[in-house]
Amino acid sequence: MENKQPVIIESKPLYKTLVRVALPIALQSLIMSSLNLLDNLMVGSLGEVELAAVGLSSQLFFVHFGVMFGFASGSSAFMAQYWGKQDVHNLRKVAGFAVTVCLGVSMLFFLPAVLIPERLLSLFTDIPEVIEIGKGYVRIAAISFLTLGITYPLSAALRSTQQTSLPLKIGAVIFSTNTVLNFFLIFGSFGAPELGVKGAAIATAISRLIELVLYLYVIFIRKNLLAGKPGEFFGWHKPLVARVLVTTIPVLINETMWSLGMATYNAAYGRMGVTEFAAVQASSTLNTLFILAIFSLGDALLILVGQRIGMGQMEYAFALTKRLLRIGIFVGAFSGGLLILASQFIIRLFNFTPEGQHYALLIICIYGIFMPLKVFGGLNIVGTLRCGGDTRFAMFVEVGSVWLIGVPLVFFGALYLGLPIYFVVLMAQTEEVVKGILCWRRFRSKKWLKDLVCDI
């Protein structure tokens, strides 16, 4: 049998494509995570209790975002492959189905957040003053559950069709709006009422409503290629729905259980004390600033490789994935070092006690050291395995790593051994080692390379 010629990925066209596709996604992620950092900086200037209250309240929104990301990410694999086949009709059907499911799930978050926010917060902490401050934030900001249920799947659809600049521009508007409103409503600037934590919640709610209006305007009023008749979005047929659900439900479970796992970590940290949790919250916010931007490579991988799979170019898809993973590891190592350097300046902007500042700097060093490994695992879960529909394996790897390794170790270290907070955070990184090994073996097997839409 004649040996196949190795696939050559030319660097110049690849980097041009990454600049066009991944860079806008990275900038949008950077803007949105900067928004979260800015929120925490402003609220953190009020004190450690206020920062802890907003940080714990944000866990509910973090879990919700994980669910939205899960279903939208699973749907993106189909949208990317349909885009590779230039089948916009079915692409719209998948987008409409994703919006319907995400909005329905969002109602399950919205109602308890409005009606019983204190009970939800009690799952994460037993500190009364933190719960008292946090419940007002949750009740006001709850409207963002509903708006994200619509905007996030629409954003995923735009990205899947390589229109990544549109979500970026909308993100820039939202960042500016939220920043100005925060400045007015948290501190009472220019005659506005000084509302503190509640002011931050109001700013978030208004910004998310504006974001929804902008997405609807850009797609449907300006007649984007995604715009179509209602029947194209909601006239689903059983084979399509069944295939999407079979592929996407594992992603939904994956991201939901991962988000719950991260929230469970924070439930353990939140029981170690206000200073400890405030240090974790500040460190995690700064870490997320880098991680979300880097994970834009995962979205780019899913889009670019998914299109190649849709075109039937399996060997090219494998070679392209391998190249993108190498780029991701390099970027992760560089960003980890940059994170450690930046933390020396940014952490000092928070109103920390010397002990809290010490904890935060050590935690960020741990995050920076493990960032290349975290990026590698994330790119495989979010990009490699999902673009080929290998979502069940991805689910078992990620959920198993978090709940069978990370969560038991964190609770054992925090509540049984009573270790310092930075040692407990270090123990949590064990899950990344296990995840990285399993993902690498699965990638090399090529079992994840599947055409999802060939026979629908």
N, C-alpha and C positions, 0 to 999 in steps of 0.2 A: 504493500500500500504506500502511495506517495505521501511524504510528510507535508503537512500544511505549512505554508509560509507564515512566519510570525507576523502578527499585526503590529504595525508601526503607528504610534500616536504622535503626530507632529506637534511640537511644542507651541509654535507661534499661533496656529489656529485654535488650539486648545485654550491657551491663555486669553486670547481675544474673546472666545465664547464664555469663559469664566468671568471675565470683566463685564460682559454684557448681561449674563444671567445671574451669577453668584454675587457680584459686587452690590447691585441694588438690594438683593435680599439681605446681604450682610449689613448694609447701611440702615435698612429698615429695622432689622433686629437690634442694631446698635442704638438707633434712635429710641426704640420702645424700651430697651433695657436701661438706657440713660434716663428715660422718664422715671422709671422705678427708682434708680439711684438718686435722682433729684428729689423725688418724693421723700425718700428715706433721709437724705441730707437735711431737708427742710424740717421734717418731723423730728429727726434726731437732734436738731438744735433745741428742741423743747425739753429733751431729757431722755434718759434710758427707759423709763416706764412707758412713755409715749411711743418710742421707737419699737419697744417690745410689743405693745398693743397693736400697732399697725402691721408689724411683722407677722404676728400670729393670725391676725385677721386676713392677711394676704394669703395664708395657707389655703383658705377656702377657694379663693380666686385662682390659686396655683393648681389645685386639683381640677377645677373646672376647665382651666386652660389646657391641662393635660388631656382631658376627655375630648375637647374640641380638636386639639392637635392630632389626637389619635385617629379620629374618624376622618378628618380632613386629609391627613397624611396617607391613610389607606386608600381614600378616594383619589388622591393625587396620582397614585400608580396607574389607575385606569385612565384618568384624564391625560396624563403624559403619553400613554401608549395610544390613546385615541388621537391625540394631536400628532403623533408620529405617523398615523395613517390618514391624517387630515379629515377625520370623521367628527366634525364639529357638532353635528346633530346629537350623536350619542354622548359626546362630551358634556353638552348642556344637560342631558338627562342625569348624568352622574352628579353634576354640580347641583342641580335642583334636589336630588335625593339627599345629598350631603347637607344642604341647608335645612331640609325638613327634619332630618334626624337630629342635627346639632341643636336646632331651636327647641325641639321636643325635650331633649335631655336638659337643656338650659333651664327649662321651667322647673325641673326637679331640684335645681340649685336655688333658683330665685325665690320660691315660696318659703322654704324654711329660713333662708337668709333674712327675709322681711319679717317673718312671724316669730321665730325663736332663735335670734342670733346668739344670745348668751349661752344657750345649750350647745350650739355648734362650737363656740369658742372654748367651752369647758372640756372639750375633747382634747385640746392642745395644752391647756395650762390650768393650774389650780390657784393662780394668783388673782385675788378679787379685783384689785385696782386695774389690772391689765384687761380683765374681762369687761369691766364697767366702761372703760374708755373704748375698747375695741368693738363693742356691740353697736354703738352709734355709727362707727365707720362702716361696718358690714351692712347695716340696714339701708344706709344712703347709697352706697356704691353698688348695691345689688342689681341695679338696672343694667350694669355692664354685662351681667350674665346673659341677658336676652340679646343685647346688641352684638356681642361676640358670637352668639349662636348663628348670626347671619353673616357678619363681616368676615369671620375667619375662613369659612369654606369658600366664600367669594374670592378672598385673597389667594387661597390655594389654587382656584381655577385660573386666576390671572397669571400666577406664577407658572402653572403647568403649560400655558400657552406662550411662555417666555415674555409676558408683558410685565416684567418685574419692576419697571420704573414707576408704574401707577401706584402700587402699594407703598413704594418708597415716598412718593410725593404726598400721599395721604398721611403717612406716618409723620412726615415733617410738620404738616399742619397741626396734627394732634399734639405732637410734642410741644410746639410753640404755644398752643392754646392752654394745655395743661400747666405749663410752666408759669404763664402769666396769671392764670386763675389761682394756682397754688400761692403765688406771691401775694396776691390780693387777699385771699380768704384764710390762709393759715395765720398770717401775721397782721391782717387788718390794714394793709397799705393803702394809701390814697383815699382814706375815708371809708373803705370797705369794712364790714364787721370782722373782728378778730375771732375766728372760730376754731383755730388749732386743728386737731385731728379731724373734726367734722368738716372743716374747710377743705382738707385734702380729699375727703370722700366726695364732696360736692364737685370739686374740680374734676375728679376722675369720671363721675357720672355725666357731667356736661360734655366732656371731651369724647367719651364713647358714643354719645348720641350724635355729635357732629360727625364722628367717623362713619357711623351708619349712613347718614344722609349723603356723605361724599361718595361712598361706595355705590349706593343706588343711583346717584347722579352720573357718575363716571361710566357705569355699565349700561344702564337702561335709558337715561335721558340723552346721553351722547352717542348711543347706539354702538357700543363696543361689539366686537365679534362674538362675545359671549351672549349678547342680548338676543332673545328670540321670543317666540310666542309661548304663552303659559303651558301649552300642551307639550312643548319640547322639554320643559323643566319638570313637569309633573305627570307626563304620560309614560310612566315606566312600564316595561314588560317584565314578566316573571324571570326569564333567564338572566337578564341584566341585574335585577335586584338581587337574585340569589347569588350570582357570582360576586357582586360587590360586597354583600353581607358576609359570605364565606371568607373572603379575603380581608375585609375591614374589621369585622368583629374581634378577631385576635389582636389587631392593632389597637382597637378601642379598649379592650381588656388590658393590653400591655401598658398603654399610657395612663389609664386610670389607676391600675395597681402600682405603677411606678410613681405617679404623683402622690398616691396615698402613702407609699413607702417613704417618699421625701417628707411628707407631712408628718408621718410617724416618727421619723428622725427628729423633726422639730418638736414633736410632743415630748420626746425624751429630753431634748435640750431645754425646752421650756420649763421642765421640772427641776432643772439644776440651779435656777436662780435668774433674776432679771439681768444682771450683768453678763452672765454667761450667754443667755439667749440674745441679748442685744449685740454682743460681739459676733455671734454666729450670723445674725441677721445682716449686719453691716458687711461682713466678709462674704456671705453668700450673694448679696446684691452686687458687690463689686466683681465677684467671680462670674456671675451670670452675665454681666456686661460683656465679658470676653467670650464666654461659652456660646451664647446665642448668636453672636456675630460669626463665630467659627462654624457653628452648626448650619449656617447658610450653605456651606459646602455639601452638607447632607441633602438639603433641598435641591441643590444644583445637581448632585449625583443622581438623585431620584428622577429628576426631569430629563437630564441628558442621556443617562443610561436607559431609562424607561422608553424614551423615543427610539433608541437603537434596537431595543428588544421588540418594540412594536413594528419596526421595519424588518425584523427577522435577522439582524446582524449580531448573532450571539457571541462570536469570538471577539468582535470589535467591542461589544458591551463589556465583556470580561476584562479585556486589556485596558479599556477606559477606566473601569472601576479600580483596577490595580493602581493605575497612575494617580487617580484622584485620592486614593487612600494614602499614598506616599506624600502627596502634597499636604493632606490633612495632618499627618504626623509632624511634618516640618513646621507647619503653621501653629500647631498646638504647642510644640516646644518653644518656639519664639514667643508666643503669646503668654505662656506660663512664666517665662522670665520677665516679660513686660508687666504682667500682673503683680509680681512680687515687688518690682521697682516702683510701680505706681502706688501700691498700697502704703508705702512709707509717707506719701504726701496726702492721699485722699482720706485715710483713716483718721488723720489728725483734724479733719474738718468736722467730725462727729463730736458731740458733747459727751465724751467718755471719761470715766474715771481712769487713772493710770492702770489699774488692774484690767479694766475692759479693753483699753487700747492694746495692752500686752497680749491678751487673749486673741484679739482680732488679727494682729500682725502674724502671730504664729499659725493661726488657722489659714490665713491667706497663703503663707509659705507652703503649707500642705497642699492646698488647692493648686498652686502653681506647679509644684513638682509632679503631681499626678495628671496635669492637664493633657499631655500628649496621649496618655493611655485612655483618658476619658473621651477625648476627641475620636480616637480610633474606634472605640466601642460604639460611640454615638453615630459615627458615619456609617458603620455597618448595620446598626439597627434601623436608623432612620432612612438611610439611602440604599445600601446594597441589598439587604434582604427584602425590603418592602417594594423596591422597584420591580422585582421579579415575582412578587406575590408570596414570598417565603415567610409569611407573617406569623404562622403558628410557631415555627422554630424561634423566630425573634422574640415572640411572647414568652416562651418557656425560658429562654436564656435570661431575658431582662427581669422578668418577674421572679424567677428562681434566685437570681443573684441578689436582688434586693431583699426578698422576704425570707429566704433560707440562710443567707449569709450576713447581709448588711444590718437588717433590723435586729436580729438576735444579738449581734455583737455590740451594737450601739446601746441597747437597753442593758445588757450585761455590764458594759463598761460604765455607763452613766448612773444607773440606779442600784446595781449590786456592788460593783467594785468602788464606785465613787471616785473615778479617775478625773483629772482635770479635763476641761472641755476640749482642749486641743488634742489630747490623746484619744478621746472618744471619736472626734472627727477623723483622726487618722485610722482608727479601726474601721470606720465606715468605708474607707477607700478599698478595702479588701474585695468588695464586690466588683470593682473595676478590673482587677487582675483576672478574676475568674471569667468575667464577661469577655475580656479581650482575647483570652485563649480560645474560648468556644467560638467566637465570631471568626477568628482567623481560620480555624479548621473548616468551618462551614463555607467561608468564602472560597477557599482553595478547592472544595469538593465540586463546585459549580452546580450544586443541586438547587440553588436559588434562581437560576436562569429559566424563567417561564414566560411564555406569551399568554397574557391574561385575557385578551380580547379577540383571539383568532377565530373562535367558534361561537361567539355570542350573536 
